[in-house]
């Protein structure tokens, strides 16, 4: 069922999903740099992923104005030991 939900998303949301799957937690800026998508497109992709409850949003400790996005465990194929790497 989860893969069906992802299958129905736009390509930009699928790309952001895969980047989060590969890299772990990232800020919007880091996602935009890694994906080469416009910041507005990254925000839209994160909204799409949030609508299917695929991502979590946490405060980025070094700068509380920013948020760190990561995949929920049930959407991630990879298992992580400890905290995910956070890229700003």
C-alpha positions in Angstrom: 0.0 0.0 0.0 2.8 2.5 0.9 4.5 1.9 -2.5 1.2 2.6 -4.3 0.8 5.9 -2.5 4.3 6.9 -3.6 3.7 5.7 -7.1 0.8 8.2 -7.4 3.0 11.2 -6.4 4.5 13.7 -8.9 8.1 13.0 -10.1 9.5 15.8 -7.9 8.1 14.2 -4.8 9.5 10.8 -5.8 12.9 12.4 -6.3 12.8 14.0 -2.8 11.6 10.7 -1.4 14.6 8.8 -2.9 17.1 11.5 -1.7 15.7 11.3 1.8 15.9 7.5 1.6 19.5 7.6 0.5 20.8 10.5 2.7 18.6 10.5 5.8 17.5 13.8 7.4 17.9 16.9 5.4 16.8 20.6 5.4 14.9 22.1 2.6 18.0 23.9 1.4 20.0 20.7 1.3 17.2 18.9 -0.5 17.1 21.7 -3.1 20.9 21.6 -3.6 21.0 17.8 -3.8 18.0 17.4 -6.1 18.7 20.5 -8.3 15.0 21.4 -7.9 13.8 24.9 -7.1 13.1 25.6 -3.4 9.4 26.1 -4.2 9.3 22.7 -5.9 11.0 21.1 -2.9 8.4 22.6 -0.6 5.6 21.3 -2.8 7.2 17.8 -2.9 7.5 17.8 0.9 3.8 18.8 1.2 2.9 15.9 -1.1 5.0 13.5 1.0 3.4 14.9 4.2 -0.1 14.4 2.8 0.6 10.6 2.7 2.4 10.8 6.1 5.7 9.7 4.6 8.0 12.3 6.2 8.6 13.7 9.7 9.5 17.3 10.3 11.8 18.2 13.3 13.5 21.4 14.4 17.0 21.8 13.1 18.9 22.3 16.4 21.7 24.6 15.1 19.1 27.0 13.6 15.6 26.7 15.0 14.1 28.6 12.0 14.9 25.5 9.8 13.3 22.1 9.8 14.9 18.7 9.2 12.8 16.3 7.0 13.3 12.5 7.2 11.3 9.5 6.1 9.1 7.7 8.5 10.5 4.2 9.3 7.7 2.4 7.6 8.5 4.2 4.3 12.2 3.6 4.5 13.9 0.5 3.2 17.1 1.2 5.0 17.6 0.6 8.7 19.7 3.1 10.5 21.7 2.7 13.7 21.3 5.7 15.9 20.6 9.2 14.6 20.4 9.8 10.8 23.0 12.1 9.3 21.6 15.7 9.1 22.7 17.9 6.2 21.9 21.5 6.2 
